[in-house]
Amino acid sequence: MRDDHDRFAEFGARILAIAPESAASTNRYLERNPMPFPLLPDPEHQVFDQYDVISTMMSLGQRPALFVLDAAGVVRYNQVGVQQWQIPPNEEILGVLRALA
């Protein structure tokens, strides 16, 4: 998503990433890996719990998830995987945004 940030912005989309880590840990990650969108810490998993993104032994921690919400906050697309490689390709998400436009 970082590489195609401008393409997402063309649809008026805003990207927010949520990390199941402390603010300090999240900031250390951002120092090494700058992002053009916010990466917000969620150490108590409050956001993760609201969207049923859970930890599993199989994924060695937090499961990767991606949600597209419309302007009213309604979830229009969701993908919750077991491993990081299961995050959907950017083209798929851009197609969802195209359909919502």
JOCORVEN-V69428 format. One record per residue. RES is the residue in three letters. PHI is phi in whole degrees, -180 to 180 (* if undefined). Layout:
((RES,PHI) (RES,PHI))
This chain:
((MET,*) (ARG,-61) (ASP,-69) (ASP,-109) (HIS,-52) (ASP,-64) (ARG,-67) (PHE,-66) (ALA,-62) (GLU,-60) (PHE,-93) (GLY,78) (ALA,-79) (ARG,-117) (ILE,-101) (LEU,-128) (ALA,-106) (ILE,-118) (ALA,-112) (PRO,-81) (GLU,-131) (SER,-72) (ALA,-62) (ALA,-63) (SER,-65) (THR,-64) (ASN,-65) (ARG,-63) (TYR,-63) (LEU,-66) (GLU,-64) (ARG,-88) (ASN,-136) (PRO,-60) (MET,-129) (PRO,-84) (PHE,-141) (PRO,-68) (LEU,-118) (LEU,-102) (PRO,-75) (ASP,-139) (PRO,-64) (GLU,-93) (HIS,62) (GLN,-64) (VAL,-70) (PHE,-56) (ASP,-65) (GLN,-64) (TYR,-106) (ASP,56) (VAL,-95) (ILE,-118) (SER,-83) (THR,-139) (MET,-62) (MET,-62) (SER,-95) (LEU,56) (GLY,137) (GLN,-73) (ARG,-80) (PRO,-73) (ALA,-146) (LEU,-141) (PHE,-128) (VAL,-114) (LEU,-109) (ASP,-82) (ALA,-62) (ALA,-88) (GLY,87) (VAL,-84) (VAL,-70) (ARG,-106) (TYR,-158) (ASN,-150) (GLN,-144) (VAL,-116) (GLY,-106) (VAL,-107) (GLN,-130) (GLN,-57) (TRP,-68) (GLN,-91) (ILE,-67) (PRO,-64) (PRO,-66) (ASN,-56) (GLU,-60) (GLU,-65) (ILE,-69) (LEU,-61) (GLY,-63) (VAL,-63) (LEU,-64) (ARG,-59) (ALA,-66) (LEU,-79) (ALA,-69))
